């Protein structure tokens, strides 16, 4: 029963994120590069979430547990690596504002853009690492 509730909750979150993204993109008048990158990142995150939910639903239909000890270990491993990557993403955003924006004249990132970069990139890295670890195994 807990597995069904988890799947239903996950699908509900995917739907809410999709609806929120649709409202956000509907209110944009002019698309620029940062909007296109945001659209791409959100599509990748939604697709990754749908893949994970499909995998859990398939396991539930086959009578298997939706997550076993190996998957939990790989989740934690991907989470740890994405945590390290998130720290370096934050440092890289700071370096961008210091080196490129102040010294070379590139546009400066606002705090909202920095938070968006950190959240979206760390989520994408977590999905990519999780899929990689699930394919390659425990090694």
N, CA and C atoms as a LAMMPS dump frame, in Angstrom:
ITEM: TIMESTEP
0
ITEM: NUMBER OF ATOMS
417
ITEM: BOX BOUNDS ff ff ff
-5.0000000000000000e+02 5.0000000000000000e+02
-5.0000000000000000e+02 5.0000000000000000e+02
-5.0000000000000000e+02 5.0000000000000000e+02
ITEM: ATOMS id mol type element x y z
1 1 1 N 0.825 -1.197 0
2 1 2 C 0 0 0
3 1 3 C 0.869 1.26 0
4 2 1 N 1.964 1.195 0.762
5 2 2 C 2.858 2.342 0.837
6 2 3 C 3.454 2.644 -0.536
7 3 1 N 3.745 1.59 -1.299
8 3 2 C 4.334 1.777 -2.624
9 3 3 C 3.352 2.445 -3.575
10 4 1 N 2.075 2.086 -3.484
11 4 2 C 1.062 2.715 -4.331
12 4 3 C 0.91 4.196 -3.991
13 5 1 N 0.924 4.506 -2.71
14 5 2 C 0.802 5.904 -2.285
15 5 3 C 2.005 6.706 -2.765
16 6 1 N 3.191 6.102 -2.694
17 6 2 C 4.396 6.775 -3.181
18 6 3 C 4.307 7.064 -4.667
19 7 1 N 3.827 6.106 -5.44
20 7 2 C 3.693 6.295 -6.888
21 7 3 C 2.649 7.357 -7.193
22 8 1 N 1.528 7.322 -6.516
23 8 2 C 0.477 8.321 -6.736
24 8 3 C 0.978 9.712 -6.364
25 9 1 N 1.697 9.81 -5.254
26 9 2 C 2.257 11.09 -4.828
27 9 3 C 3.274 11.602 -5.842
28 10 1 N 4.118 10.72 -6.36
29 10 2 C 5.105 11.109 -7.373
30 10 3 C 4.46 11.588 -8.658
31 11 1 N 3.432 10.896 -9.113
32 11 2 C 2.719 11.312 -10.327
33 11 3 C 2.029 12.656 -10.096
34 12 1 N 1.477 12.849 -8.9
35 12 2 C 0.849 14.136 -8.581
36 12 3 C 1.846 15.284 -8.615
37 13 1 N 3.042 15.059 -8.089
38 13 2 C 4.072 16.097 -8.127
39 13 3 C 4.485 16.392 -9.557
40 14 1 N 4.634 15.355 -10.379
41 14 2 C 4.981 15.557 -11.786
42 14 3 C 3.915 16.4 -12.481
43 15 1 N 2.651 16.106 -12.22
44 15 2 C 1.558 16.887 -12.825
45 15 3 C 1.581 18.337 -12.361
46 16 1 N 1.8 18.556 -11.068
47 16 2 C 1.837 19.929 -10.551
48 16 3 C 3.014 20.714 -11.132
49 17 1 N 4.169 20.084 -11.249
50 17 2 C 5.322 20.759 -11.837
51 17 3 C 5.051 21.077 -13.305
52 18 1 N 4.434 20.153 -14.018
53 18 2 C 4.112 20.389 -15.426
54 18 3 C 3.137 21.548 -15.59
55 19 1 N 2.119 21.599 -14.749
56 19 2 C 1.133 22.686 -14.818
57 19 3 C 1.786 24.027 -14.472
58 20 1 N 2.618 24.036 -13.42
59 20 2 C 3.314 25.267 -13.037
60 20 3 C 4.231 25.749 -14.144
61 21 1 N 4.956 24.822 -14.765
62 21 2 C 5.848 25.186 -15.871
63 21 3 C 5.05 25.717 -17.062
64 22 1 N 3.898 25.116 -17.328
65 22 2 C 3.065 25.594 -18.435
66 22 3 C 2.589 27.021 -18.178
67 23 1 N 2.154 27.32 -16.949
68 23 2 C 1.754 28.697 -16.622
69 23 3 C 2.917 29.665 -16.748
70 24 1 N 4.097 29.247 -16.291
71 24 2 C 5.276 30.106 -16.371
72 24 3 C 5.636 30.41 -17.816
73 25 1 N 5.667 29.375 -18.638
74 25 2 C 6.062 29.573 -20.031
75 25 3 C 4.982 30.283 -20.841
76 26 1 N 3.732 30.182 -20.41
77 26 2 C 2.651 30.877 -21.096
78 26 3 C 2.739 32.388 -20.867
79 27 1 N 3.318 32.807 -19.741
80 27 2 C 3.398 34.232 -19.417
81 27 3 C 4.665 34.902 -19.915
82 28 1 N 5.541 34.18 -20.592
83 28 2 C 6.764 34.77 -21.125
84 28 3 C 6.442 35.419 -22.47
85 29 1 N 6.77 36.703 -22.594
86 29 2 C 6.495 37.413 -23.839
87 29 3 C 7.585 37.165 -24.877
88 30 1 N 8.826 37.314 -24.474
89 30 2 C 9.951 37.162 -25.39
90 30 3 C 10.859 36.066 -24.848
91 31 1 N 11.136 35.064 -25.7
92 31 2 C 12.03 33.986 -25.294
93 31 3 C 13.471 34.409 -25.543
94 32 1 N 14.306 34.212 -24.55
95 32 2 C 15.735 34.422 -24.729
96 32 3 C 16.459 33.135 -24.353
97 33 1 N 17.766 33.165 -24.347
98 33 2 C 18.545 31.955 -24.126
99 33 3 C 18.298 31.37 -22.74
100 34 1 N 18.201 32.208 -21.733
101 34 2 C 17.984 31.675 -20.382
102 34 3 C 16.622 30.994 -20.265
103 35 1 N 15.613 31.505 -20.973
104 35 2 C 14.309 30.839 -20.959
105 35 3 C 14.377 29.491 -21.663
106 36 1 N 15.12 29.418 -22.747
107 36 2 C 15.239 28.154 -23.47
108 36 3 C 15.984 27.118 -22.626
109 37 1 N 17.013 27.553 -21.904
110 37 2 C 17.744 26.639 -21.031
111 37 3 C 16.845 26.167 -19.893
112 38 1 N 16.022 27.065 -19.368
113 38 2 C 15.087 26.698 -18.309
114 38 3 C 14.074 25.684 -18.82
115 39 1 N 13.551 25.913 -20.009
116 39 2 C 12.595 24.977 -20.595
117 39 3 C 13.233 23.604 -20.768
118 40 1 N 14.437 23.571 -21.298
119 40 2 C 15.131 22.308 -21.516
120 40 3 C 15.39 21.588 -20.197
121 41 1 N 15.84 22.318 -19.191
122 41 2 C 16.13 21.697 -17.891
123 41 3 C 14.865 21.128 -17.256
124 42 1 N 13.773 21.86 -17.328
125 42 2 C 12.522 21.376 -16.726
126 42 3 C 12 20.165 -17.49
127 43 1 N 12.128 20.172 -18.805
128 43 2 C 11.701 19.006 -19.585
129 43 3 C 12.525 17.791 -19.214
130 44 1 N 13.828 17.953 -19.042
131 44 2 C 14.685 16.828 -18.657
132 44 3 C 14.31 16.31 -17.273
133 45 1 N 14.047 17.214 -16.332
134 45 2 C 13.665 16.787 -14.987
135 45 3 C 12.322 16.059 -14.975
136 46 1 N 11.356 16.561 -15.73
137 46 2 C 10.044 15.904 -15.8
138 46 3 C 10.172 14.54 -16.472
139 47 1 N 10.95 14.463 -17.55
140 47 2 C 11.14 13.174 -18.234
141 47 3 C 11.842 12.167 -17.324
142 48 1 N 12.837 12.617 -16.581
143 48 2 C 13.512 11.717 -15.643
144 48 3 C 12.58 11.228 -14.55
145 49 1 N 11.755 12.115 -14.031
146 49 2 C 10.788 11.722 -13.003
147 49 3 C 9.771 10.729 -13.553
148 50 1 N 9.325 10.969 -14.775
149 50 2 C 8.376 10.04 -15.386
150 50 3 C 9.017 8.672 -15.598
151 51 1 N 10.298 8.64 -15.976
152 51 2 C 10.996 7.369 -16.152
153 51 3 C 11.078 6.611 -14.834
154 52 1 N 11.411 7.304 -13.755
155 52 2 C 11.501 6.654 -12.45
156 52 3 C 10.135 6.14 -11.985
157 53 1 N 9.087 6.928 -12.202
158 53 2 C 7.751 6.489 -11.808
159 53 3 C 7.297 5.294 -12.647
160 54 1 N 7.638 5.29 -13.935
161 54 2 C 7.285 4.156 -14.797
162 54 3 C 7.996 2.895 -14.332
163 55 1 N 9.252 3.022 -13.924
164 55 2 C 10.011 1.883 -13.441
165 55 3 C 9.407 1.34 -12.153
166 56 1 N 9.037 2.229 -11.246
167 56 2 C 8.427 1.776 -9.995
168 56 3 C 7.055 1.137 -10.238
169 57 1 N 6.274 1.709 -11.153
170 57 2 C 4.966 1.15 -11.461
171 57 3 C 5.101 -0.223 -12.108
172 58 1 N 6.082 -0.385 -12.986
173 58 2 C 6.323 -1.683 -13.62
174 58 3 C 6.702 -2.726 -12.569
175 59 1 N 7.561 -2.357 -11.63
176 59 2 C 7.935 -3.289 -10.568
177 59 3 C 6.738 -3.646 -9.697
178 60 1 N 5.869 -2.674 -9.44
179 60 2 C 4.685 -2.929 -8.626
180 60 3 C 3.736 -3.885 -9.337
181 61 1 N 3.56 -3.703 -10.64
182 61 2 C 2.673 -4.594 -11.408
183 61 3 C 3.226 -6.015 -11.486
184 62 1 N 4.544 -6.168 -11.509
185 62 2 C 5.164 -7.491 -11.552
186 62 3 C 5.221 -8.153 -10.183
187 63 1 N 4.802 -7.425 -9.151
188 63 2 C 4.816 -7.979 -7.804
189 63 3 C 6.146 -7.818 -7.099
190 64 1 N 7.053 -7.06 -7.697
191 64 2 C 8.354 -6.814 -7.09
192 64 3 C 8.273 -5.585 -6.196
193 65 1 N 9.183 -5.457 -5.249
194 65 2 C 9.195 -4.221 -4.46
195 65 3 C 9.613 -3.046 -5.338
196 66 1 N 9.051 -1.87 -5.053
197 66 2 C 9.366 -0.709 -5.896
198 66 3 C 10.801 -0.26 -5.715
199 67 1 N 11.399 -0.558 -4.581
200 67 2 C 12.818 -0.266 -4.39
201 67 3 C 13.396 -1.328 -3.466
202 68 1 N 14.581 -1.786 -3.803
203 68 2 C 15.252 -2.773 -2.981
204 68 3 C 16.505 -2.145 -2.37
205 69 1 N 17.288 -2.956 -1.681
206 69 2 C 18.481 -2.436 -1.015
207 69 3 C 19.494 -1.89 -2.011
208 70 1 N 19.627 -2.544 -3.157
209 70 2 C 20.571 -2.078 -4.171
210 70 3 C 20.17 -0.713 -4.697
211 71 1 N 18.87 -0.532 -4.989
212 71 2 C 18.404 0.759 -5.5
213 71 3 C 18.571 1.852 -4.446
214 72 1 N 18.311 1.527 -3.187
215 72 2 C 18.493 2.52 -2.124
216 72 3 C 19.956 2.941 -2.032
217 73 1 N 20.853 1.952 -2.14
218 73 2 C 22.28 2.259 -2.098
219 73 3 C 22.674 3.16 -3.263
220 74 1 N 22.142 2.866 -4.454
221 74 2 C 22.463 3.677 -5.629
222 74 3 C 21.84 5.067 -5.536
223 75 1 N 20.661 5.184 -4.932
224 75 2 C 20.052 6.502 -4.694
225 75 3 C 20.957 7.343 -3.803
226 76 1 N 21.426 6.733 -2.726
227 76 2 C 22.295 7.456 -1.803
228 76 3 C 23.617 7.842 -2.463
229 77 1 N 24.158 6.936 -3.277
230 77 2 C 25.425 7.217 -3.96
231 77 3 C 25.252 8.373 -4.946
232 78 1 N 24.167 8.351 -5.719
233 78 2 C 23.896 9.443 -6.66
234 78 3 C 23.646 10.745 -5.903
235 79 1 N 22.961 10.663 -4.765
236 79 2 C 22.716 11.848 -3.97
237 79 3 C 23.993 12.456 -3.41
238 80 1 N 24.905 11.597 -2.972
239 80 2 C 26.17 12.108 -2.44
240 80 3 C 26.983 12.788 -3.539
241 81 1 N 27.076 12.154 -4.698
242 81 2 C 27.845 12.749 -5.794
243 81 3 C 27.208 14.038 -6.291
244 82 1 N 25.87 14.078 -6.341
245 82 2 C 25.221 15.308 -6.795
246 82 3 C 25.362 16.415 -5.748
247 83 1 N 25.48 16.05 -4.482
248 83 2 C 25.743 17.051 -3.435
249 83 3 C 27.092 17.71 -3.664
250 84 1 N 28.107 16.889 -3.956
251 84 2 C 29.435 17.447 -4.242
252 84 3 C 29.39 18.331 -5.488
253 85 1 N 28.664 17.881 -6.499
254 85 2 C 28.547 18.677 -7.724
255 85 3 C 27.807 19.981 -7.455
256 86 1 N 26.813 19.961 -6.566
257 86 2 C 26.061 21.168 -6.24
258 86 3 C 26.956 22.214 -5.586
259 87 1 N 27.846 21.762 -4.731
260 87 2 C 28.783 22.705 -4.113
261 87 3 C 29.631 23.37 -5.188
262 88 1 N 30.131 22.589 -6.14
263 88 2 C 30.975 23.162 -7.185
264 88 3 C 30.174 24.017 -8.166
265 89 1 N 28.901 23.702 -8.359
266 89 2 C 28.048 24.554 -9.198
267 89 3 C 27.872 25.915 -8.539
268 90 1 N 27.639 25.92 -7.228
269 90 2 C 27.494 27.192 -6.511
270 90 3 C 28.788 27.997 -6.56
271 91 1 N 29.915 27.321 -6.381
272 91 2 C 31.201 28.01 -6.462
273 91 3 C 31.44 28.538 -7.878
274 92 1 N 31.064 27.748 -8.882
275 92 2 C 31.218 28.177 -10.27
276 92 3 C 30.359 29.382 -10.603
277 93 1 N 29.144 29.429 -10.059
278 93 2 C 28.291 30.601 -10.28
279 93 3 C 28.889 31.845 -9.634
280 94 1 N 29.478 31.668 -8.457
281 94 2 C 30.138 32.789 -7.799
282 94 3 C 31.349 33.252 -8.616
283 95 1 N 32.144 32.296 -9.09
284 95 2 C 33.307 32.641 -9.913
285 95 3 C 32.889 33.335 -11.201
286 96 1 N 31.758 32.888 -11.775
287 96 2 C 31.267 33.536 -12.994
288 96 3 C 30.988 35.006 -12.726
289 97 1 N 30.284 35.291 -11.62
290 97 2 C 29.962 36.692 -11.31
291 97 3 C 31.213 37.507 -11.002
292 98 1 N 32.208 36.887 -10.395
293 98 2 C 33.421 37.628 -10.06
294 98 3 C 34.315 37.807 -11.287
295 99 1 N 34.602 36.722 -11.975
296 99 2 C 35.584 36.777 -13.065
297 99 3 C 34.969 37.324 -14.349
298 100 1 N 33.901 36.705 -14.809
299 100 2 C 33.366 37.067 -16.117
300 100 3 C 32.532 38.342 -16.072
301 101 1 N 31.651 38.459 -15.071
302 101 2 C 30.746 39.61 -15.047
303 101 3 C 31.477 40.901 -14.675
304 102 1 N 32.294 40.848 -13.653
305 102 2 C 32.948 42.078 -13.192
306 102 3 C 34.142 42.463 -14.056
307 103 1 N 34.923 41.475 -14.489
308 103 2 C 36.171 41.788 -15.194
309 103 3 C 36.048 41.794 -16.715
310 104 1 N 35.172 40.974 -17.27
311 104 2 C 35.115 40.841 -18.728
312 104 3 C 33.86 41.431 -19.35
313 105 1 N 32.944 41.936 -18.553
314 105 2 C 31.785 42.621 -19.079
315 105 3 C 30.604 41.745 -19.451
316 106 1 N 30.61 40.462 -19.079
317 106 2 C 29.458 39.609 -19.348
318 106 3 C 28.315 39.993 -18.422
319 107 1 N 27.078 39.641 -18.774
320 107 2 C 25.955 39.993 -17.893
321 107 3 C 26.048 39.24 -16.56
322 108 1 N 25.714 39.939 -15.51
323 108 2 C 25.8 39.357 -14.171
324 108 3 C 24.559 38.526 -13.891
325 109 1 N 24.733 37.417 -13.187
326 109 2 C 23.611 36.574 -12.804
327 109 3 C 22.955 37.146 -11.552
328 110 1 N 21.625 37.21 -11.564
329 110 2 C 20.895 37.65 -10.373
330 110 3 C 20.804 36.492 -9.386
331 111 1 N 20.368 36.778 -8.189
332 111 2 C 20.279 35.715 -7.186
333 111 3 C 19.246 34.659 -7.589
334 112 1 N 18.17 35.079 -8.231
335 112 2 C 17.18 34.113 -8.709
336 112 3 C 17.731 33.2 -9.777
337 113 1 N 18.535 33.746 -10.678
338 113 2 C 19.154 32.92 -11.706
339 113 3 C 20.161 31.948 -11.108
340 114 1 N 20.898 32.401 -10.117
341 114 2 C 21.873 31.516 -9.472
342 114 3 C 21.167 30.365 -8.763
343 115 1 N 20.088 30.669 -8.052
344 115 2 C 19.328 29.607 -7.38
345 115 3 C 18.759 28.637 -8.411
346 116 1 N 18.232 29.17 -9.517
347 116 2 C 17.707 28.307 -10.571
348 116 3 C 18.774 27.411 -11.169
349 117 1 N 19.946 27.96 -11.416
350 117 2 C 21.054 27.168 -11.961
351 117 3 C 21.437 26.064 -10.993
352 118 1 N 21.542 26.411 -9.719
353 118 2 C 21.951 25.416 -8.722
354 118 3 C 20.922 24.294 -8.615
355 119 1 N 19.647 24.649 -8.514
356 119 2 C 18.603 23.644 -8.331
357 119 3 C 18.449 22.774 -9.574
358 120 1 N 18.358 23.394 -10.749
359 120 2 C 18.122 22.611 -11.963
360 120 3 C 19.324 21.75 -12.331
361 121 1 N 20.52 22.293 -12.247
362 121 2 C 21.695 21.491 -12.591
363 121 3 C 21.923 20.357 -11.592
364 122 1 N 21.721 20.619 -10.308
365 122 2 C 21.913 19.537 -9.344
366 122 3 C 20.866 18.441 -9.528
367 123 1 N 19.64 18.817 -9.865
368 123 2 C 18.617 17.808 -10.156
369 123 3 C 18.945 17.004 -11.393
370 124 1 N 19.415 17.678 -12.426
371 124 2 C 19.784 16.959 -13.649
372 124 3 C 20.985 16.042 -13.408
373 125 1 N 21.931 16.484 -12.621
374 125 2 C 23.092 15.643 -12.308
375 125 3 C 22.658 14.427 -11.5
376 126 1 N 21.734 14.623 -10.558
377 126 2 C 21.26 13.493 -9.767
378 126 3 C 20.57 12.457 -10.655
379 127 1 N 19.699 12.922 -11.562
380 127 2 C 19.029 11.984 -12.468
381 127 3 C 20.033 11.255 -13.343
382 128 1 N 20.985 11.983 -13.904
383 128 2 C 21.977 11.356 -14.78
384 128 3 C 22.814 10.34 -14.012
385 129 1 N 23.258 10.678 -12.814
386 129 2 C 24.056 9.737 -12.027
387 129 3 C 23.239 8.529 -11.602
388 130 1 N 21.996 8.76 -11.248
389 130 2 C 21.163 7.623 -10.85
390 130 3 C 20.958 6.669 -12.015
391 131 1 N 20.658 7.203 -13.191
392 131 2 C 20.501 6.327 -14.355
393 131 3 C 21.805 5.617 -14.688
394 132 1 N 22.917 6.318 -14.578
395 132 2 C 24.219 5.695 -14.842
396 132 3 C 24.495 4.571 -13.851
397 133 1 N 24.27 4.817 -12.566
398 133 2 C 24.532 3.795 -11.559
399 133 3 C 23.576 2.614 -11.697
400 134 1 N 22.322 2.872 -12.08
401 134 2 C 21.377 1.779 -12.273
402 134 3 C 21.789 0.909 -13.45
403 135 1 N 22.369 1.521 -14.486
404 135 2 C 22.809 0.758 -15.654
405 135 3 C 24.13 0.022 -15.413
406 136 1 N 25.042 0.678 -14.683
407 136 2 C 26.371 0.093 -14.512
408 136 3 C 26.462 -0.849 -13.319
409 137 1 N 25.608 -0.703 -12.34
410 137 2 C 25.619 -1.581 -11.188
411 137 3 C 26.308 -0.962 -9.984
412 138 1 N 26.706 -1.814 -9.062
413 138 2 C 27.246 -1.372 -7.782
414 138 3 C 28.718 -1.009 -7.834
415 139 1 N 29.368 -1.225 -8.919
416 139 2 C 30.828 -1.047 -8.986
417 139 3 C 31.307 0.306 -8.658
